[in-house]
Amino acid sequence: MPLPYVPPPPPNYDPNAVAVVESIERTVQQLHPDRQGEIIAILNAIECHIEEGQGDPGVLRHLTDALVAMAAIVRLDARAVTLITRKLDRLHDRVDQTRR
């Protein structure tokens, strides 16, 4: 049976930015926090926004602020929040570079 057709990624696809988001998602999944689905939904919105290399820094800031707020609401471990925040900072730097 032949494999289904998988279209190529968009021309400006940013695998490094997507990898940062996927790394954060793995961190969250390992912790099994309350309301995990909501946190993953925010991560999906971030990934959708940045994956084509077209991310707007202002929109990204709002989405990452929402993610950090959810982390506080569910009382994620402080070390995990620090790790996630560092990864988000890398993501912001990456998006800022692609916008120049």
C-alpha positions as a printed Julia matrix, in Angstrom:
100×3 Matrix{Float64}:
  0.0    0.0    0.0
  1.53   3.36  -1.02
  2.19   6.01   1.6
 -0.13   9.03   1.56
  1.16  12.22  -0.02
  2.71  14.59   2.48
  3.06  18.11   1.12
  6.38  19.9    1.6
  6.62  22.47   4.38
  5.8   26.1    3.56
  8.69  28.06   2.0
  9.44  30.03   5.19
  8.98  27.09   7.57
 11.19  27.61  10.62
 12.09  24.18  12.02
 14.19  25.7   14.81
 11.31  27.79  16.14
  8.97  24.81  15.93
 11.53  22.68  17.78
 11.54  25.14  20.68
  7.75  24.92  20.98
  7.82  21.12  20.75
 10.46  21.04  23.49
  8.22  23.11  25.77
  5.3   20.8   24.99
  7.36  17.74  25.99
  8.3   19.46  29.26
  4.63  20.16  30.02
  3.55  16.62  29.13
  6.13  15.14  31.5
  4.67  17.18  34.38
  1.01  16.18  33.78
 -0.34  19.47  35.18
 -3.99  20.23  35.8
 -5.59  21.81  32.75
 -2.85  20.37  30.55
 -5.15  20.59  27.54
 -5.4   24.35  27.87
 -1.64  24.7   28.11
 -1.16  22.52  25.03
 -3.8   24.58  23.17
 -1.79  27.74  23.85
  1.37  25.98  22.66
 -0.45  24.91  19.49
 -1.46  28.53  18.88
  2.15  29.63  19.33
  3.39  26.92  16.96
  0.79  27.78  14.34
  1.77  31.44  14.57
  5.53  30.96  14.2
  5.96  27.84  12.09
  5.97  29.61   8.74
  8.56  32.17   9.78
  5.95  34.91   9.75
  5.43  35.34  13.5
  4.62  38.81  14.75
  6.54  39.61  17.97
  3.53  41.38  19.51
  1.2   38.44  18.95
  3.87  36.04  20.16
  4.3   38.11  23.34
  0.56  37.87  24.09
  0.51  34.12  23.51
  3.59  33.49  25.63
  2.18  35.71  28.4
 -0.95  33.53  28.33
  1.21  30.42  28.59
  3.13  31.76  31.6
 -0.15  32.82  33.23
 -1.54  29.29  32.81
  1.66  27.89  34.3
  1.06  30.08  37.36
 -2.62  29.15  37.59
 -1.83  25.42  37.65
  1.15  26.02  39.94
  3.79  24.4   37.78
  7.04  23.65  39.53
  9.23  26.78  39.7
 12.13  24.99  37.96
  9.84  24.01  35.1
  8.57  27.58  34.77
 12.17  28.82  34.66
 13.02  26.28  31.96
  9.92  27.15  29.94
 10.61  30.89  30.28
 14.16  30.43  29.0
 12.88  28.51  26.01
 10.29  31.21  25.34
 13.05  33.82  25.43
 14.95  31.83  22.77
 11.76  31.69  20.72
 11.29  35.46  20.97
 14.9   35.98  19.88
 14.37  33.63  16.94
 11.2   35.42  15.8
 12.84  38.82  16.21
 15.73  37.64  13.96
 13.42  36.43  11.2
 11.5   39.73  11.24
 14.61  41.81  10.53
